[in-house]
Amino acid sequence: MAVSTITPPRTDDWWRSAVVYQVYVRSFADSDGDGVGDLAGIRERLPYLRDLGVDALWLTPFYTSPMVDGGYDVADYRDVDPMFGTLADFDAMITDAHALGLRIIVDLVPNHTSSAHRWFVDALAAGPGSPERARYHFADGRGEHGDRPPNDWESIFGGPAWTRIADGQWYLHLFDPAQPDLNWRHPEVRAEFEDVLRFWLDRGVDGFRVDVAHGMIKAEGLPDVGFGTATTGQRQVDLLGRARLPYFDQDEVHEIYRAWRPILDSYPGGRMAVAEAWAETPQRLARYIGPDELHQAFSFDFLDATWSADSFRKVIDTALAEATVVGAPTTWVLSNHDKQRHVTRYGDGAEGLRRARAASLLMLALPGSAYLYQGEELGLPEVLDLPDELRQDPAFLRTGESRDGCRVPIPWSGELAPYGFGPAGSELSWLPAPATWRALSVAAQAGTPDSTLELYRAALRIRHEHPALAVDAGEVTWLPAEPGVLAFSRTAGTTALTCVVNLSGAPVAIDGYGEPIVASAPLTDHLLPIDASAWLERR
């Protein structure tokens, strides 16, 4: 199969239909052999991503950090951690990316800083009631001696969301204690991040993925939730996306994005921002998107859909309806660095891989943008048997739950781990890859017609070229189908592309939908196997 070398058009609305590839920086490519991925490694692998057919890369945090939470604990928002390189390495990478027609989205972490950030170090030294502490959430404790937390809020990583310091006050951290929450009602905090935006926009970044975009504003008075592990045995995080919490999705958060949007719009080339946001209803999530706020928000309901036609149909219909209301495209995602890889979520092994391949064609046929997680184009499963002593996710230490299994460095080539992750002869890798991954490496799959890598390459090439999948093509039209089967078409003029997904328990005939142009599994006598999908064309 010929490899696509399509360069996406450089238009200001590129993000409306873009395929964005998430790079977990420390696990993508290691240029210097220290076992940790870096910016120079990404730069070396840019041609692979161009040939894969993606439009943009989203880079997880590479800023100066103690790395308590994989870089999501930022100590300096305007510099590169030496683990990943230098600002010069970043500049060289983004220059090469743009030359190849690839855009760069960087992760912005505004809800909290690292406890090593100069602001927090100054706050600890300054004492109660100081201007330095006003940038964060410091409070006196409850009880006669102030030895109980100021309220009942829980950390997303488990345990209380408050830590007491030597002078008796407590500080808020919705994640790890090394990640103190900023007080976004403080004007200095708002001014600081507006300047951070400009710093990276001036260096040429094309957009931002906003971490915990729903979390910066806390309810006045920091009221109790009145629900949690201590009283019900159920963690507050279980309410995320289903109920209002006093520390998430407060109305005032939208003031922040209304201040950011003019900054983004003042730069040429369609600079954008996508929210990692959770809200109790689709209507509240839609408020983050619009001409005066952010451009997109992730559709996590699609990631959470069960393997059934009814579940996918409901999620797709809801997302498309909301997209119409806000006038912005839906953003689809199947996996990311915080969730178990979808090969494993769908059943693992051969069944999980079949379903993951089918889901990828479903996602890529839908209108809007799609975010791929590195390695999904290789069909990588979750690594479930990492030794506990090697796990680095801070949530593991507090709850026993770990995200490390989806963060194992991806395999590039060779018969032995770490499968070309580093330079020739390097044997280091910050997390070990399993022996089974030798058959899933880029080198093992490249040029193999039935491989998952070639399926993604073919689908992405068609997505770029086919008029019915263009950003201005027709919307989804559902077609009659057998129970357990999804079928929809999109049209441009007299050309229609139909996507059929078989989630039933038996093969289904698809000869009435047109001529197949790509399928996730071999077709025999116009029958689509179980756990498979196909794109068919009619002109």
ZAMARGU-4260 file (C-alpha; in steps of 0.2 Angstrom, whole numbers, plus 5000, padded with zeros to 4 digits):
<rodrens>
0) 5000/5000/5000 | 5006/5017/4996 | 5010/5028/5011 | 5000/5045/5011 | 5010/5060/5011
5) 4995/5072/5010 | 4999/5090/5018 | 4983/5096/5026 | 4977/5113/5020 | 4982/5128/5031
10) 4966/5136/5034 | 4960/5145/5050 | 4946/5132/5053 | 4958/5117/5051 | 4953/5111/5069
15) 4935/5108/5063 | 4939/5092/5055 | 4957/5089/5061 | 4964/5072/5066 | 4975/5076/5081
20) 4988/5063/5087 | 4991/5064/5106 | 5010/5062/5110 | 5013/5057/5128 | 5031/5065/5127
25) 5040/5053/5139 | 5034/5038/5130 | 5035/5042/5111 | 5053/5042/5106 | 5070/5044/5116
30) 5084/5053/5106 | 5098/5052/5119 | 5096/5034/5126 | 5091/5039/5144 | 5075/5029/5143
35) 5063/5044/5143 | 5055/5051/5127 | 5060/5069/5123 | 5057/5083/5110 | 5071/5079/5099
40) 5064/5061/5098 | 5047/5068/5092 | 5057/5079/5079 | 5065/5063/5072 | 5048/5054/5071
45) 5038/5068/5063 | 5039/5060/5045 | 5031/5045/5052 | 5016/5056/5059 | 5015/5065/5043
50) 5014/5049/5033 | 5002/5042/5045 | 4990/5056/5039 | 4987/5066/5055 | 4984/5085/5055
55) 4991/5090/5072 | 5000/5084/5087 | 4995/5087/5105 | 5010/5086/5117 | 5008/5082/5135
60) 5017/5094/5147 | 5036/5095/5144 | 5038/5110/5155 | 5050/5111/5170 | 5043/5100/5183
65) 5047/5088/5198 | 5037/5075/5188 | 5027/5069/5203 | 5012/5068/5191 | 5021/5065/5174
70) 5023/5084/5171 | 5006/5089/5176 | 5014/5097/5191 | 5022/5112/5182 | 5036/5122/5191
75) 5039/5134/5176 | 5027/5137/5162 | 5039/5145/5151 | 5053/5133/5150 | 5057/5115/5145
80) 5061/5102/5158 | 5079/5096/5155 | 5072/5078/5154 | 5064/5083/5138 | 5077/5095/5131
85) 5077/5114/5129 | 5067/5128/5122 | 5079/5127/5107 | 5073/5109/5104 | 5055/5114/5105
90) 5058/5128/5092 | 5067/5116/5080 | 5053/5103/5082 | 5039/5115/5079 | 5048/5122/5064
95) 5050/5105/5056 | 5032/5101/5061 | 5025/5116/5052 | 5037/5112/5037 | 5028/5095/5036
100) 5011/5102/5037 | 5008/5097/5055 | 5002/5108/5068 | 5007/5108/5087 | 4995/5109/5102
105) 5002/5110/5119 | 4995/5105/5136 | 4991/5120/5147 | 4989/5116/5166 | 4980/5131/5174
110) 4971/5123/5188 | 4986/5120/5199 | 5005/5122/5199 | 5018/5111/5206 | 5022/5114/5224
115) 5040/5118/5218 | 5033/5133/5208 | 5041/5149/5215 | 5024/5156/5219 | 5020/5141/5231
120) 5037/5141/5238 | 5035/5160/5242 | 5018/5156/5249 | 5024/5144/5262 | 5038/5156/5267
125) 5026/5171/5268 | 5014/5165/5281 | 4995/5166/5284 | 4986/5181/5277 | 5000/5186/5266
130) 4998/5191/5247 | 5008/5176/5242 | 4996/5164/5250 | 4981/5173/5241 | 4986/5166/5225
135) 4982/5148/5231 | 4968/5142/5243 | 4975/5142/5260 | 4963/5141/5275 | 4962/5137/5293
140) 4956/5120/5299 | 4940/5115/5308 | 4939/5110/5326 | 4946/5118/5342 | 4964/5116/5336
145) 4961/5117/5317 | 4967/5099/5315 | 4953/5094/5303 | 4952/5099/5285 | 4943/5115/5281
150) 4929/5105/5271 | 4925/5088/5265 | 4932/5089/5248 | 4941/5074/5241 | 4956/5073/5230
155) 4953/5065/5212 | 4968/5054/5217 | 4960/5048/5233 | 4960/5054/5251 | 4957/5072/5257
160) 4960/5087/5245 | 4969/5097/5259 | 4986/5095/5267 | 4991/5104/5283 | 5008/5113/5284
165) 5019/5117/5299 | 5011/5134/5304 | 4994/5125/5305 | 4985/5131/5289 | 4979/5119/5276
170) 4981/5121/5257 | 4969/5114/5243 | 4975/5101/5230 | 4961/5093/5220 | 4975/5081/5214
175) 4991/5076/5222 | 4998/5086/5237 | 5012/5092/5226 | 4999/5100/5215 | 4992/5115/5225
180) 4976/5123/5217 | 4977/5141/5211 | 4965/5154/5216 | 4958/5160/5200 | 4949/5174/5208
185) 4966/5183/5210 | 4970/5195/5196 | 4988/5190/5197 | 4984/5172/5192 | 4973/5178/5178
190) 4987/5190/5171 | 5000/5176/5173 | 4991/5164/5162 | 4987/5176/5149 | 5005/5180/5147
195) 5009/5161/5147 | 4997/5159/5132 | 5006/5173/5123 | 5023/5166/5127 | 5019/5150/5118
200) 5008/5158/5104 | 5023/5169/5100 | 5034/5153/5098 | 5021/5147/5085 | 5010/5134/5094
205) 4993/5131/5085 | 4983/5128/5100 | 4981/5122/5118 | 4973/5107/5127 | 4966/5115/5143
210) 4969/5102/5157 | 4955/5102/5170 | 4946/5116/5161 | 4931/5114/5172 | 4940/5116/5188
215) 4948/5133/5190 | 4934/5142/5200 | 4929/5135/5217 | 4912/5140/5225 | 4912/5155/5236
220) 4915/5150/5254 | 4922/5133/5249 | 4906/5124/5255 | 4905/5105/5259 | 4900/5093/5246
225) 4890/5083/5259 | 4894/5067/5251 | 4909/5056/5250 | 4920/5041/5255 | 4918/5045/5274
230) 4899/5045/5274 | 4894/5034/5260 | 4909/5024/5255 | 4908/5031/5237 | 4921/5043/5231
235) 4916/5061/5226 | 4925/5058/5209 | 4912/5046/5205 | 4900/5061/5203 | 4911/5069/5190
240) 4901/5072/5174 | 4885/5067/5184 | 4882/5080/5197 | 4888/5098/5202 | 4902/5099/5214
245) 4907/5115/5222 | 4925/5114/5215 | 4920/5110/5197 | 4910/5118/5183 | 4906/5134/5192
250) 4898/5148/5181 | 4912/5160/5184 | 4925/5149/5175 | 4918/5155/5158 | 4924/5173/5162
255) 4942/5165/5160 | 4939/5159/5143 | 4930/5174/5137 | 4946/5183/5142 | 4957/5170/5133
260) 4948/5170/5116 | 4953/5187/5110 | 4971/5182/5114 | 4969/5167/5103 | 4960/5177/5089
265) 4973/5190/5089 | 4986/5178/5081 | 4985/5172/5063 | 4982/5154/5057 | 4967/5148/5067
270) 4975/5146/5085 | 4963/5136/5095 | 4959/5128/5112 | 4951/5112/5117 | 4944/5109/5134
275) 4946/5094/5145 | 4930/5097/5154 | 4917/5087/5163 | 4900/5094/5167 | 4884/5086/5173
280) 4874/5088/5157 | 4878/5090/5139 | 4870/5108/5139 | 4882/5113/5153 | 4897/5106/5143
285) 4892/5115/5128 | 4894/5132/5137 | 4913/5130/5136 | 4912/5130/5117 | 4908/5145/5106
290) 4914/5160/5097 | 4918/5169/5113 | 4925/5155/5123 | 4934/5139/5118 | 4934/5130/5101
295) 4931/5112/5106 | 4928/5101/5121 | 4931/5082/5121 | 4917/5070/5120 | 4921/5058/5133
300) 4904/5050/5132 | 4910/5042/5116 | 4925/5035/5125 | 4914/5028/5138 | 4901/5020/5126
305) 4898/5002/5129 | 4900/4989/5114 | 4882/4990/5108 | 4873/4999/5094 | 4861/5007/5106
310) 4875/5015/5116 | 4885/5021/5102 | 4869/5028/5093 | 4864/5037/5108 | 4881/5045/5111
315) 4883/5050/5093 | 4865/5058/5092 | 4867/5068/5108 | 4885/5074/5103 | 4879/5079/5086
320) 4864/5088/5092 | 4874/5098/5104 | 4887/5102/5091 | 4873/5110/5081 | 4867/5120/5095
325) 4884/5128/5098 | 4890/5129/5080 | 4906/5119/5084 | 4911/5102/5078 | 4911/5087/5090
330) 4928/5081/5096 | 4929/5062/5096 | 4941/5051/5107 | 4943/5033/5110 | 4958/5033/5121
335) 4970/5045/5130 | 4984/5045/5143 | 4971/5044/5158 | 4960/5030/5152 | 4963/5011/5149
340) 4967/5008/5130 | 4951/5004/5121 | 4958/4987/5114 | 4958/4981/5132 | 4941/4990/5137
345) 4933/4981/5122 | 4938/4964/5128 | 4957/4963/5126 | 4965/4949/5115 | 4959/4946/5098
350) 4941/4951/5102 | 4947/4968/5109 | 4958/4971/5094 | 4944/4967/5082 | 4932/4979/5091
355) 4945/4993/5092 | 4948/4992/5073 | 4930/4993/5070 | 4928/5008/5082 | 4942/5017/5074
360) 4933/5017/5057 | 4917/5022/5066 | 4925/5037/5074 | 4935/5043/5058 | 4919/5043/5048
365) 4910/5055/5059 | 4909/5074/5056 | 4920/5084/5067 | 4938/5081/5074 | 4946/5065/5081
370) 4960/5063/5094 | 4970/5048/5092 | 4981/5042/5107 | 4999/5037/5102 | 5000/5018/5099
375) 4982/5015/5095 | 4986/5015/5077 | 4997/5000/5081 | 4983/4991/5091 | 4992/4992/5107
380) 4983/4985/5122 | 4984/4991/5140 | 4999/4983/5150 | 4990/4976/5165 | 5005/4967/5173
385) 5017/4981/5177 | 5026/4977/5193 | 5020/4989/5207 | 5037/4995/5211 | 5039/5002/5193
390) 5022/5011/5193 | 5024/5030/5194 | 5006/5037/5194 | 5003/5046/5210 | 4985/5040/5210
395) 4992/5022/5212 | 4999/5026/5229 | 4983/5033/5236 | 4970/5022/5228 | 4978/5007/5220
400) 4972/5013/5203 | 4985/5016/5190 | 4986/5024/5173 | 5004/5018/5169 | 4998/5004/5159
405) 4993/5015/5144 | 5009/5025/5146 | 5021/5012/5141 | 5033/5018/5128 | 5027/5013/5110
410) 5037/5000/5100 | 5046/5006/5084 | 5056/4991/5078 | 5067/4976/5083 | 5064/4959/5092
415) 5069/4965/5110 | 5062/4978/5121 | 5062/4993/5121 | 5059/4990/5103 | 5068/5005/5095
420) 5061/5017/5108 | 5079/5024/5110 | 5094/5026/5098 | 5103/5010/5092 | 5109/5000/5106
425) 5099/5008/5119 | 5091/4996/5132 | 5083/5009/5143 | 5065/5013/5145 | 5056/5021/5160
430) 5042/5008/5159 | 5045/4990/5151 | 5036/4985/5136 | 5029/4967/5135 | 5037/4953/5124
435) 5021/4952/5114 | 5024/4970/5107 | 5038/4964/5095 | 5024/4959/5083 | 5015/4976/5085
440) 5030/4988/5081 | 5029/5000/5068 | 5042/4991/5058 | 5033/4974/5060 | 5016/4982/5054
445) 5022/4994/5040 | 5018/4987/5023 | 5008/4973/5030 | 4991/4975/5021 | 4980/4968/5035
450) 4989/4977/5050 | 4981/4990/5061 | 4994/5003/5056 | 4990/5001/5037 | 4971/5001/5042
455) 4974/5018/5050 | 4984/5025/5036 | 4971/5019/5023 | 4957/5027/5033 | 4966/5043/5036
460) 4970/5045/5018 | 4952/5042/5013 | 4946/5054/5026 | 4957/5068/5019 | 4953/5064/5001
465) 4935/5059/5000 | 4922/5073/4997 | 4909/5065/5008 | 4921/5066/5023 | 4926/5084/5021
470) 4922/5097/5034 | 4908/5105/5024 | 4901/5088/5018 | 4884/5082/5023 | 4879/5077/5041
475) 4875/5060/5047 | 4860/5051/5040 | 4855/5035/5048 | 4850/5021/5037 | 4839/5006/5040
480) 4850/4991/5047 | 4848/4975/5056 | 4847/4974/5075 | 4864/4977/5082 | 4870/4986/5067
485) 4874/5004/5064 | 4874/5011/5047 | 4875/5030/5042 | 4880/5039/5026 | 4887/5056/5023
490) 4886/5064/5006 | 4894/5077/4995 | 4884/5081/4979 | 4881/5064/4971 | 4894/5055/4981
495) 4889/5045/4997 | 4900/5037/5009 | 4892/5024/5021 | 4899/5017/5037 | 4892/5001/5043
500) 4897/4994/5060 | 4892/4976/5065 | 4889/4975/5084 | 4878/4960/5082 | 4882/4942/5085
505) 4882/4937/5067 | 4889/4942/5050 | 4878/4954/5040 | 4875/4958/5022 | 4881/4975/5016
510) 4879/4973/4997 | 4865/4986/4997 | 4876/5000/5004 | 4889/5002/4989 | 4906/4997/4985
515) 4918/4994/5000 | 4933/5005/5000 | 4940/5000/5017 | 4936/4988/5031 | 4942/4983/5048
520) 4941/4964/5044 | 4941/4954/5027 | 4924/4954/5018 | 4918/4938/5011 | 4903/4937/4999
525) 4898/4955/5004 | 4896/4949/5022 | 4903/4960/5036 | 4910/4949/5050 | 4905/4952/5069
530) 4914/4966/5078 | 4919/4974/5061 | 4916/4990/5051 | 4917/4995/5033 | 4916/5011/5023
535) 4907/5009/5006 | 4905/5021/4992 | 4891/5025/4980 | 4893/5038/4966
</rodrens>
